[in-house]
Amino acid sequence: MIELPISYKKRMQRLLGEDFERYQKTFERPASRGFLINTAKISEAKFDEISPFPASPVPYLSNGRYLLSDEKVGGNVLHAAGLFYMQDPGAMSAVAALPSIGEKVLDVAAAPGGKTIAAALSSPASFVVANEIDFKRAKILSQNVERLGLKNVGVTSLSPADLGKYAKETFDLLICDLPCSGEGMFRKEEAALTAWNEGINRMNEARQKEILRAVLPALKEGGKLLYSTCTYAEEENENIVDFLVSEMGLTVIRPREEILPYTAPGVGSYDRFDASFCRRFYPFISEGEGQFVCLLEKPGEKLYAQKSIPPSISANERKKILSFTDEYINGPIGEISKCGDQYFAVHPLARTIPLRFLAEGVQIGEIVKGRFEPHHNLFTAFGADFKNKEDLPLSDPRVNEYLYGLEIDGNSAADGYVAVCAGGFPLGGGKRAQGRIKNKYPKGLRNAKL
């Protein structure tokens, strides 16, 4: 059993009272596991029908599932096809608390991407800017979005100050799942327990306030802020909400009713807001790790005209790209934009957001020696619309061969670029010639074992 620090135990005893023993007993069982079904690619009913591992519905999020086994699912073909994303059921409660998403969303500290993905799937018409200040973590975030083939997400790697400065009054929703002491992760992550000390809560409180002061100018009047952490400390939770109300002028609003039976009300007594509108997710109430959630609103109802920023792409570049997409893809892919040497298919709302993107949308490829060369993301996002496909049964041995990086037989596709699918769901791309498909699956994603 995990041994908790004495001072932490004393504080949790004061906080939970008679529920402390229930909390302590959760450390006698393993952490719960869960995942989000990628409804941009597959319906919930269809996924449940074809899924090879046992799962049950998460009651407060329609595409959330509890994983009812301890098997490793990352190597499963459904994972490679981007049909699901692993996420803790407790963390799902944050986006599940939102009555609505809004058109333009900023996830301020988004890596590895769970809340971005949940928001993007909950509202396909929205555009979500997933920001991560750490560049290496931003690349991982971008890869997760790419695997799922999401068309309504862009990735940035900017500081909170830059977000507030360059995107003033731009977003309808800020998701602020900020760095914290991680007390809700003690059962799951040993590093969180090892790093904990008696001063960490106050240190994080100051850090969270600094981030919020910097980024809040990016929120529109009348916009909403979803504040969440994975800790139990009042300093990093209700105290921050009090700061947002008393110093930043926001108003606490009621969360979506569906999460109420699976969470506890906030703690403490505050003059300026009802602490019961804050919600605490405890593993002795519902399966999942610790989470704190509160929804706030910025006063005002100001309407904003959306000014679109023209994409920097020449007529010749556009002609080369459209020549490829017209040949290989059914239907339009959207507005085409350029960042560095890479081209992106972007959501209409992306061009109204004045930020420098790491990935503005779906990375579709680059022009090499005068020819357009498709990127892996073009296949993950638009593979189902490809005219030329090699669709393999899920049990076909060529699926594993392809994910390992080998050339495979092309029995049904024509020569040229081809979307390689499994059970109708795109895995990636290849190029067929003389009955064989040259593998274009990225080396960094390939399975280690055949």
N, C-alpha and C positions, 0 to 999 in steps of 0.2 A: 504493500500500500504506500502511496506517495506521502511523504512527511512534509507537512506544511510548516512554514516559519511560525514561531510562537506568537509574535506580535500580529501577524496576519490572521491567525486563528482567533485571537482575542477580538480583533476588530470585526471579523465575520460573525462571531458569536453575538456581539452587540447589535450588528446589523440585522441578523436573521432571527435572533431569539430562539424560539422552540423549533424553527426550521433548520437550525444549524446541523443537527444530527442527520437530517435528511440530506443536506448538502454534503456532509462529510462521507456519507455512505456511497455517494456517486463515484468516489475515488476507488471503490472496490470493484467497479466494472469498467470495461474499456470504453473509450470515447465512441460516440455515435458517428455514423458516416452518412452522407447524403449526396445527392446530385441534382442538377437542373437538366430537364429535357430541353434540347434545342428545338423549340417549336418553330423556328425559322426554316427548319429542314424537315421536321417530322411531327406528326400530331402526337399528343400524349397517348391516345388509345393505340396507335400503331406502334409506338415505342414499347409500350407495355406488352404488346403482342409478340414482338420479335426479340425482346431483351432476354439474354441467357442467364441473368443473375436475379436473385430474389429481391424484391423491393416492395414498398408500400407507400401510399400517398402521404405527403406532408399536408396537413389540413388547412393551413393558412396560405398556401401558394400552389396554384393548380398544376404547375409543371415541376414542382419539387417532389423528390422521392427520398425516403429513407433506404439506404442500402443495407439489406438484412444478412450480410455475410462479411467476412473479413478478407475475401479474395482480392487480389490485385486486379484492377479492371483497366489500368492504363494501357495495357497491351492488347485490349480487345478491339476488334475491327470496328465496332460501333463508336469507340472512342476516337480511333484514327479518322473515321468519317465525320467527326465533329457533331455527333448526335447527342452528346451530353457533356456536362462540365461538373466536376466534383466540387461540392460546396457543403460546408457544415450546415445542418438544419437550423441551428441557432442564428447563424449569419443570414440565413434567408429571411428572418423575421424583419430585417431592416427595410428592404424594398417592399416586403409584404405589408408594411405599415402605411404605405403611401396610398391615399385614395385615388390619386392620379399622378401622372409622370410629368406632363408638360412637353412643349415642343423641343426646347433646347436645354440639355442637361450637362452639367459639369461634375464629374466624379474627381474630386480634388486629389485624393491619394489612392489611386485605383488599383495598383498591383496587389495581387496577381490577376484580378479582374472579375471576381465573383459578383460584386454589386453592379458594376458596369453591365455585365452580361445579363443579369436579372432585370435591370431597367430596360435594356435594349430589347429583350424578348417580351417584356410586359407591355411595351408600347412601340410597335414596329414603325409608327409614323414619326417617332421622336428621333433626334440625333443626339448621341451621347459622346461628349468629349471625355476620354479617359486619360487623366493626367497622372504622371508619376515622375517626381523630381529626380529620382535615382535612375540614371540612363540605362544601366544594366537591367534593372527591374522593369523599366519601360519597354525594353526589347522583349522580355518574357511576356509581359502584358500583351504586346502586339502579336506575339506568336499564338497566344491563347485565343484572341479575337479572330486571328487568321484561320486557325483550325476550325472554328465554328462557322466560318464563312459569313460573318455578320456584315451587313451592308449599311448599317446605320450607326457605326462607331468610328470615331477618329481617335488617334493617340497622340498626346503631346508629352513633352518632358520639360516642364517649366516650373519656376518657383511660384509659391502662392502670391508673392508680390507682383510678379509679371502677369499672372492671371487677372489680378485685381486692377492692374494698371492698364493693360491693353484690351481687356474685354469688359469694360465698365457697363453695368446694367444690361448684360447680354443674355443671361441664363434665366429660364423659368424655374429651374431646380438646381440646387447645389447638394451633392451627396458628400458629406464630410465624415468619412470613417477614418478618424485621425489616429496617428501613432499613440499608443497608450501602454500601460504597464502589463497588459495581457493577462490579468488575473483569471479571466474566464477561460484561458487556454492551458491552465496548469495541468489538467488531466491529459491533455493532448500533446503539449509541447514542453519538453523538459527545459529548453532554453529560456522560456518565459519564467519558469520557477527559479532557475539558477540566477537570472538577472534581477530578480525582485529584491528590493531593499526598502527600508522604512522611509527614505526620502524620495522614492521614485514617483509617488503620486503627485506631490507638489511640483516636482520638476516637470512632469508631463502636463500638469494643469497650466503652467506658464507657457509651455511650448504650444499647447492647443489654442490658447488665447491669442498668441502671436500669429499663428496660421490663420485663424478666423478673422482677426482684424485685417490682415493683408488681403484675403480673398473675398470678403463680403461685398466690396464694391462691384464685383462681377454679377451679383444677383439683382434682377429687375425689381422694381417696386411691385408689390403684389406677388412676388415669387416666393418659393418655399425652400427651406433648408432642412435636409434630413441629417441630423447629427447622430452618430453612433460610435461606440467603442466596443472592445471585447474585454472590458474590465468591470469590476464591481465597486471601485473606489468612488465615493461621493465627490471627491475633489475633481475627478476627471469626468464626471457625469452630471449630476444635478447642479453642482457648482458652476459648471460651464454653461448650462442652460440658463441659470440665474444671471450670469455675465452677459449672455446673448440678449436677454430681456432687458436688464437694467442699464447696460452700457451701450449696447448696439441697437436697441429699439425694436427688437423682434417680438413676436407674440407666439406663445405656445398654442398649438392647435391639436385637436383630438386625432389620434391615429385611426386607421381603418379597423373596424369592429372585429374583423376575423382574427386578429392577433391577440385580442384581450384575454380569451380563455387560456392561452398558452404562455402568458407572461404575468409578471407581478407588477404592481404600481411602483413608481419611483419612491424614494425614501426622503425623509426630511420634511421640514415645513418652510414654505417660502411665501412671502407676501405677494409677489408679483405674478405667480403662475400656479396652476394646479399640478402638483407633483404626480398625481395619478395619471396624467396624460403622458408622462414619461413611462416607458415600459422596460422592465428588466427580465431578461430571459435566463432562467436558472435550469440546470440539468435535472433538478428534482421535481420540476413542474412539467417539463416536456423534454423529449430527446434532443440533445444538441449541447453545444458548449455555450459559455456565458456571453451575453450580449446586452448592451444598453442602447435604446432607441428613443429619440424624441424628434417630433416634427414641429417646425416653427415657420412663421410667415413674416415677410417683410411688409410693412404698411405701405399703402398706396395702390392705385390702379392705373398707373400711367401706361399709355399705349406707345409702342415703339415701331417705327417703320424699319423694315429689314432691308438694308442696303447690301446688294450682292456684289462681291468682289470678283471681277473677271478672272478666269483662269489664265495662267501664263503658258500658253501652248500655241505653236504656230499652225497655220493652215496645212502645211506639209506634214507635220507630225500627226495632226488629227487625221489626215487622209490615210496615212500608213496604218494607224491603229484601227480606224473604221474598216479599212480593207480586210484586216484580219478578223475583226469581230463580226462583220457581215458574212464572211465565209464560214465561220465556225459556230457562231452563237445565234440562237433564235431570240429575236427581240433586242431592244436597246439595253445598254448597260448603264445609262445615265450620263451625267456631265463628266467630262474628262479633264483632269487637272494634272499639273506636273510639279514635282518636288525633287530638286536635284536632277538626277538622271532617270528617276522613276516616275511612272505614270499611274494615276489613280482614277477609279470610277467613284465619284463622290455623291453623297446624299445632297439634295437641293439645299438643305439648311446649312450644310458645311461652309458654303461660300459666303454666308452671312456672319461668320464668326471670325473676328480679326486676330487670329492666333497663328503662330508658326507650328505646323503639324510635323510630327515624326511619321505618321501615316494618316493621311486625310480621309481615307476611306478604304476601299478594296484596292490593294496594290495589284495592278493588272500586268505590268511588265516594263520593258525598256526597249529602246531602238538600238540595235547592235549592227554595225556595218550596213546601215540603211534598211535593215529588216526589223520588224517588230518581233520580240521574243517574249512569250507569255511567262508570267510569274506564277508560282504555286498557288497564290491567293486567288488568281483568276479562276482556277479550277475548283477550289473549295467553295467559292461564293457563287460561281455561275456554271459549275460542272453539270448540274441537272438540266441546264438549258443548252448544253453543247449538242450540235448536230451530229458530231462524230464521237461515239462512245463505245467503250468496251465494258459492258456491264456483266460482272462476274457474280455467280451465286455466292452467298456468304460463306458457304462451306467449300468453295473452290480452292484448291491448293495454290492457285496463282495469286490469291489475295495475300497470303503470307509471303510469297516470293516477291511480289511487288513492294510490300511494306519493308522487306529486307533490303530492297534496292536492286533486285535482279531484273534483267529483261524478261518479258513474258510473251507467250504466244498471243497474237491478236487474231482472234477467229471471226469476229463480227465487224470490227471497225474497218474503215477505209484507210488508205495511206494518208499521212499527214498528222497534225496534232490531234490528240485524242484524250478525252476525259476517261480516266479509269475509275469505274464505279464498283461498289459491292452492294448487292441487293437493291440497286437503284440509287445509292447514295455515293457522291463523289469522294474519292480518296485523294486524288491528285491528277497529274497529267503525264503524258508520254508522247512519243512521236513514232508512228508506225511506218515501217518500210519492209517489204518482202515478208510479210506475215509475222514479223516480230515487233514488239513495242519497246523502244528504248526508254528506260526509266528516267523520269524527271522528278521523282519524289525527293525532296531535300535530304541531303546526307545527314544533317543534324537531327532529323526526325525518324530515321530508319530504325527498325527493330534490330536489337543486338543479336538475337538468335532467330534462326529460320524455323 
